Amino acid sequence: MRFHYRYVPLGAVILALIVWACIVVAAFRRGSRVSVCPSCGSDRLRPSWPKAIDRYVMLRCGITPIRCEACLFRFYIRKPAGNSIRARGVP
């Protein structure tokens, strides 16, 4: 039986979609009002700078990155309703 290298890109795409789906599900289960870090329990949270995948995919899905200042853990939450572009009056 031979290994078919033409299926490697398809496998990578499927793996990326599974990871993305897990992040989206975790962010929506976590909600938009997070007051403590899920890793260490600290309340020192701040918005994190978006990475390339965040800018193109996550932000359009209403998910924003958050970073804990105590343990530097990065996680995602749903974007609060008041921070949306339409809520600020920007056309």
C-alpha atoms as a printed R data frame, in Angstrom:
   type eleno elety resid chain resno       x      y      z
1  ATOM     1    CA   MET     A     1   0.000  0.000  0.000
2  ATOM     2    CA   ARG     A     2   1.407  3.382 -1.020
3  ATOM     3    CA   PHE     A     3   1.064  6.691  0.798
4  ATOM     4    CA   HIS     A     4  -0.675  9.319 -1.343
5  ATOM     5    CA   TYR     A     5   0.928 12.725 -0.777
6  ATOM     6    CA   ARG     A     6  -1.834 14.502 -2.637
7  ATOM     7    CA   TYR     A     7  -4.101 14.040  0.399
8  ATOM     8    CA   VAL     A     8  -1.745 15.849  2.816
9  ATOM     9    CA   PRO     A     9  -3.069 19.379  2.037
10 ATOM    10    CA   LEU     A    10  -6.638 18.148  2.410
11 ATOM    11    CA   GLY     A    11  -5.758 16.661  5.795
12 ATOM    12    CA   ALA     A    12  -4.167 19.936  6.885
13 ATOM    13    CA   VAL     A    13  -7.278 21.892  5.886
14 ATOM    14    CA   ILE     A    14  -9.556 19.477  7.719
15 ATOM    15    CA   LEU     A    15  -7.364 19.675 10.826
16 ATOM    16    CA   ALA     A    16  -7.394 23.500 10.689
17 ATOM    17    CA   LEU     A    17 -11.194 23.510 10.415
18 ATOM    18    CA   ILE     A    18 -11.504 21.192 13.404
19 ATOM    19    CA   VAL     A    19  -9.229 23.431 15.504
20 ATOM    20    CA   TRP     A    20 -11.169 26.534 14.409
21 ATOM    21    CA   ALA     A    21 -14.473 24.877 15.293
22 ATOM    22    CA   CYS     A    22 -13.166 23.953 18.754
23 ATOM    23    CA   ILE     A    23 -12.071 27.550 19.400
24 ATOM    24    CA   VAL     A    24 -15.435 28.922 18.248
25 ATOM    25    CA   VAL     A    25 -17.401 26.487 20.399
26 ATOM    26    CA   ALA     A    26 -15.226 27.245 23.448
27 ATOM    27    CA   ALA     A    27 -15.608 31.006 22.937
28 ATOM    28    CA   PHE     A    28 -19.381 30.823 22.623
29 ATOM    29    CA   ARG     A    29 -19.690 28.554 25.661
30 ATOM    30    CA   ARG     A    30 -17.497 30.937 27.660
31 ATOM    31    CA   GLY     A    31 -19.695 33.933 26.766
32 ATOM    32    CA   SER     A    32 -18.796 37.607 26.651
33 ATOM    33    CA   ARG     A    33 -18.633 38.414 30.360
34 ATOM    34    CA   VAL     A    34 -15.518 36.663 31.583
35 ATOM    35    CA   SER     A    35 -14.098 37.986 34.850
36 ATOM    36    CA   VAL     A    36 -11.399 35.396 35.612
37 ATOM    37    CA   CYS     A    37  -8.758 33.512 33.638
38 ATOM    38    CA   PRO     A    38  -9.810 29.927 32.891
39 ATOM    39    CA   SER     A    39  -6.198 28.790 33.417
40 ATOM    40    CA   CYS     A    40  -5.075 30.429 36.673
41 ATOM    41    CA   GLY     A    41  -8.199 32.151 38.050
42 ATOM    42    CA   SER     A    42  -6.674 35.642 38.025
43 ATOM    43    CA   ASP     A    43  -8.864 38.672 37.341
44 ATOM    44    CA   ARG     A    44  -6.104 40.566 35.491
45 ATOM    45    CA   LEU     A    45  -7.499 40.245 31.947
46 ATOM    46    CA   ARG     A    46  -6.964 42.513 28.962
47 ATOM    47    CA   PRO     A    47  -7.734 42.410 25.232
48 ATOM    48    CA   SER     A    48  -4.987 40.714 23.240
49 ATOM    49    CA   TRP     A    49  -3.564 41.870 19.935
50 ATOM    50    CA   PRO     A    50  -5.196 39.909 17.128
51 ATOM    51    CA   LYS     A    51  -3.011 37.580 15.079
52 ATOM    52    CA   ALA     A    52  -3.477 37.016 11.342
53 ATOM    53    CA   ILE     A    53  -6.096 34.288 11.768
54 ATOM    54    CA   ASP     A    54  -7.922 36.452 14.297
55 ATOM    55    CA   ARG     A    55  -8.181 39.377 11.906
56 ATOM    56    CA   TYR     A    56  -9.571 37.429  9.019
57 ATOM    57    CA   VAL     A    57 -11.708 34.736 10.608
58 ATOM    58    CA   MET     A    58 -12.362 35.133 14.313
59 ATOM    59    CA   LEU     A    59 -13.238 38.832 14.421
60 ATOM    60    CA   ARG     A    60 -15.772 38.360 11.638
61 ATOM    61    CA   CYS     A    61 -17.410 35.598 13.674
62 ATOM    62    CA   GLY     A    62 -17.781 37.886 16.690
63 ATOM    63    CA   ILE     A    63 -14.924 36.353 18.686
64 ATOM    64    CA   THR     A    64 -12.159 38.411 20.280
65 ATOM    65    CA   PRO     A    65  -8.848 37.332 21.902
66 ATOM    66    CA   ILE     A    66  -8.204 37.990 25.617
67 ATOM    67    CA   ARG     A    67  -4.922 37.584 27.509
68 ATOM    68    CA   CYS     A    68  -4.343 37.022 31.215
69 ATOM    69    CA   GLU     A    69  -1.623 39.329 32.531
70 ATOM    70    CA   ALA     A    70  -0.760 36.952 35.371
71 ATOM    71    CA   CYS     A    71  -0.047 33.735 33.440
72 ATOM    72    CA   LEU     A    72  -0.052 35.075 29.833
73 ATOM    73    CA   PHE     A    73  -2.711 32.526 28.825
74 ATOM    74    CA   ARG     A    74  -4.512 33.560 25.623
75 ATOM    75    CA   PHE     A    75  -8.138 32.605 25.100
76 ATOM    76    CA   TYR     A    76 -11.173 33.735 23.131
77 ATOM    77    CA   ILE     A    77 -14.557 35.130 24.144
78 ATOM    78    CA   ARG     A    78 -17.599 36.359 22.284
79 ATOM    79    CA   LYS     A    79 -17.294 40.025 21.443
80 ATOM    80    CA   PRO     A    80 -19.474 42.093 23.816
81 ATOM    81    CA   ALA     A    81 -22.511 43.612 22.091
82 ATOM    82    CA   GLY     A    82 -21.511 47.202 22.930
83 ATOM    83    CA   ASN     A    83 -18.154 46.889 21.133
84 ATOM    84    CA   SER     A    84 -19.537 46.049 17.722
85 ATOM    85    CA   ILE     A    85 -18.918 48.457 14.859
86 ATOM    86    CA   ARG     A    86 -22.631 49.050 14.276
87 ATOM    87    CA   ALA     A    87 -23.236 49.813 17.968
88 ATOM    88    CA   ARG     A    88 -20.637 52.592 17.832
89 ATOM    89    CA   GLY     A    89 -22.402 54.242 14.934
90 ATOM    90    CA   VAL     A    90 -19.725 53.604 12.308
91 ATOM    91    CA   PRO     A    91 -21.391 52.890  8.942
